Amino acid sequence: MASEYLTTAEAARRLGFTVQHTRRLVRNGVIEGRKLGRDWLVSESSVEGYCVRGSVLRLPLDVGIQKEESND
C-alpha cells in the first residue's frame, strides 16, 4: 500500500500546530516525512498516529480519579 503524503500546511492544520512546528516534528523524527526539494511532505498515517497518541496524552488530569465524599 502506497503511503499518502500531506503538505506541511495540511499536516499542521490537522495537528493544530503551526507549519514551523510541524516541520520541526518532521526534522526531529517525531512524525515521518520526506524532503522534496525545499519542501517537506508529511506521511498522512504518521500524522494520524500522532493525533491518536496526542489524544491519549491530553486526557484531563482528573480522569479516572474518583473524588472521595466527605461524611461530615
C-alpha positions in Angstrom: 0.0 0.0 0.0 1.4 3.4 -1.0 1.8 5.9 1.7 -0.2 9.2 1.2 1.6 12.4 1.9 0.4 15.8 3.0 2.0 19.2 2.7 3.3 20.7 5.9 0.4 23.2 5.8 -2.2 20.4 5.5 -0.5 18.4 8.3 -0.2 21.5 10.5 -4.0 22.1 10.1 -4.8 18.5 11.1 -2.4 18.6 14.1 -3.5 22.1 15.3 0.1 23.3 15.1 1.9 26.0 13.1 3.7 25.0 9.9 7.0 25.7 11.5 6.3 23.4 14.5 5.1 20.7 12.1 8.4 21.0 10.1 10.3 20.7 13.4 8.4 17.5 14.3 9.4 16.0 10.9 13.1 17.1 11.2 13.3 15.6 14.6 11.7 12.3 13.5 8.6 12.6 15.7 6.4 12.3 12.6 7.5 10.8 9.2 8.2 12.9 6.2 10.3 13.3 3.1 12.1 16.3 1.8 11.2 17.1 -1.8 13.4 20.0 -2.9 13.0 22.6 -0.3 9.6 21.4 0.9 8.6 18.6 3.3 5.9 16.0 2.5 4.4 14.5 5.7 3.1 11.0 5.9 -0.6 11.0 6.5 -0.5 7.8 8.6 2.2 9.3 10.8 0.0 12.4 11.4 -3.0 10.2 12.2 -0.8 8.2 14.6 0.5 11.3 16.3 -3.1 12.6 16.7 -4.1 9.3 18.4 -1.1 9.3 20.7 -1.7 13.0 21.5 -5.3 12.5 22.3 -4.3 9.8 24.8 -1.7 12.0 26.3 -4.0 15.0 26.5 -6.6 13.4 28.8 -7.7 15.7 31.7 -5.6 15.0 34.8 -8.7 14.0 36.9 -9.8 11.2 34.5 -10.2 8.0 36.5 -9.8 9.7 39.8 -12.8 9.4 42.0 -13.4 12.1 44.5 -13.9 11.0 48.0 -17.2 12.0 49.5 -16.9 13.5 52.9 -19.4 12.4 55.6 -19.3 15.5 57.7 
